[in-house]
Amino acid sequence: MYIESKKNPRVKEWKKLHMKKGRDRSGLFLIEGYHMVEEALAGNVEVVEVIFQERADLPLEWELDDIPLYAVTTSVLKEISETQNPQGIAAVCRKRESSFSVEPDGKYLCIDAVQDPGNVGTMIRTADAAGLTAVILGEGCADPYNG
């Protein structure tokens, strides 16, 4: 599907995903950039839609057969992007349920009252790289799905 208007209902829905309320209400979140989309497609995140700038090349190795694709104009991509210079691709993904059971031998990172989304993201990535079992976010933490 091709979208060229910033007033298109899909564009409006994608923009709502910038706000926590929109993410919580829909159960979805937006990611941007080739690396992030590739990681989502390879991992255990459900990719619901892929949005790409018209004339952008999508990697042939990506399995996109069952995922709706939206080609958009440069102005539409800038409208839904939170980055200054969009990379030409974004994806809408489904949030995962966050229930887990504590493993006796598990290693956990507990984060409390860290409000900067960049800092929370850095701590989550560091915990993952260090092989921790899980990250637990306490009250007052930034939304982990925040761009």
Legacy VTK file of the C-alpha trace (Angstrom):
# vtk DataFile Version 3.0
C-alpha trace
ASCII
DATASET POLYDATA
POINTS 147 float
0.000 0.000 0.000
1.208 3.526 -0.785
0.537 6.478 1.535
1.352 10.055 0.588
-0.854 12.102 2.928
0.081 13.009 6.504
-3.668 13.034 7.211
-4.095 9.359 6.352
-5.700 7.417 9.266
-2.747 4.967 9.359
-0.313 7.866 9.781
-2.409 9.237 12.629
-2.382 5.811 14.334
1.388 5.493 13.925
1.899 8.947 15.456
-0.133 7.925 18.519
2.533 5.294 19.213
4.922 8.100 20.233
2.874 8.545 23.399
2.733 6.034 26.265
-1.060 6.300 26.301
-1.195 5.323 22.616
1.187 2.403 23.131
-0.711 1.156 26.182
-4.093 1.483 24.479
-3.049 -0.329 21.294
-0.506 -2.774 22.708
1.850 -1.690 19.919
5.058 0.323 19.626
7.048 1.889 16.794
10.700 1.212 16.004
12.882 3.015 13.471
15.916 2.149 11.395
17.202 -0.839 9.460
19.056 -2.372 12.406
16.065 -2.160 14.762
13.684 -3.646 12.173
16.154 -6.416 11.353
16.554 -7.255 15.060
12.776 -7.336 15.534
12.302 -9.631 12.528
15.054 -11.967 13.768
13.994 -11.957 17.409
10.936 -12.811 19.392
9.079 -9.574 18.669
5.961 -9.705 16.532
6.298 -7.237 13.664
2.790 -6.085 12.704
3.605 -3.660 9.853
6.674 -2.396 8.009
6.749 1.210 6.833
9.384 2.270 4.321
10.215 5.349 2.335
9.260 5.087 -1.324
12.095 3.751 -3.459
13.891 2.330 -0.417
15.477 -1.071 -0.831
14.278 -3.712 1.595
16.843 -6.449 2.257
15.984 -9.604 0.318
16.781 -11.858 3.290
14.018 -10.341 5.409
10.981 -12.619 5.729
8.152 -10.177 4.993
5.623 -12.449 3.274
2.913 -12.214 5.941
3.592 -8.643 7.077
1.695 -5.685 5.583
4.073 -3.267 3.852
3.439 0.473 3.546
5.454 2.600 1.131
5.295 6.233 2.223
6.574 9.574 1.001
9.557 11.248 2.638
7.236 13.765 4.318
5.057 10.995 5.796
8.119 9.172 7.139
9.372 12.389 8.739
5.924 12.887 10.258
5.980 9.535 12.054
9.682 9.573 12.890
11.144 10.751 16.178
14.646 10.978 14.752
16.035 14.067 13.055
17.211 12.117 9.999
14.986 9.068 9.429
16.757 6.026 7.966
13.919 5.269 5.583
12.267 2.416 7.458
10.133 1.819 10.539
8.003 -0.986 11.910
5.055 -1.376 14.214
5.537 -4.188 16.738
3.335 -5.835 19.346
4.272 -5.352 22.989
4.990 -8.561 24.891
3.417 -9.489 28.179
5.905 -8.816 30.941
5.118 -11.567 33.412
7.915 -13.866 34.499
8.858 -16.057 37.405
11.996 -15.472 39.407
14.623 -18.126 38.842
16.625 -18.910 42.009
19.929 -18.772 40.126
18.865 -15.884 37.900
20.658 -12.567 37.700
18.467 -9.489 37.586
18.881 -5.779 37.158
16.351 -3.724 39.113
15.900 -0.165 37.908
13.950 2.312 40.002
12.944 5.914 39.263
15.158 6.325 36.183
13.125 8.721 34.079
15.373 9.237 31.071
14.333 6.779 28.307
17.859 6.770 26.876
19.336 5.731 30.214
16.736 2.988 30.685
17.445 1.705 27.175
21.189 1.697 27.801
20.748 -0.253 31.033
18.466 -2.804 29.340
20.942 -3.315 26.463
23.842 -3.614 28.919
21.953 -6.176 31.011
21.206 -8.160 27.861
24.850 -8.038 26.738
25.958 -9.167 30.204
23.635 -12.169 30.038
21.300 -11.159 32.845
18.068 -13.120 33.190
15.740 -10.110 33.213
15.402 -6.416 33.931
12.796 -5.290 36.454
11.508 -1.722 36.171
10.237 -0.085 39.344
7.919 2.834 39.894
8.809 6.075 38.218
10.861 4.527 35.404
10.589 5.663 31.814
8.484 3.507 29.518
10.836 0.887 27.978
8.923 1.220 24.686
9.611 4.952 24.485
11.558 5.836 21.322
LINES 1 148
147 0 1 2 3 4 5 6 7 8 9 10 11 12 13 14 15 16 17 18 19 20 21 22 23 24 25 26 27 28 29 30 31 32 33 34 35 36 37 38 39 40 41 42 43 44 45 46 47 48 49 50 51 52 53 54 55 56 57 58 59 60 61 62 63 64 65 66 67 68 69 70 71 72 73 74 75 76 77 78 79 80 81 82 83 84 85 86 87 88 89 90 91 92 93 94 95 96 97 98 99 100 101 102 103 104 105 106 107 108 109 110 111 112 113 114 115 116 117 118 119 120 121 122 123 124 125 126 127 128 129 130 131 132 133 134 135 136 137 138 139 140 141 142 143 144 145 146
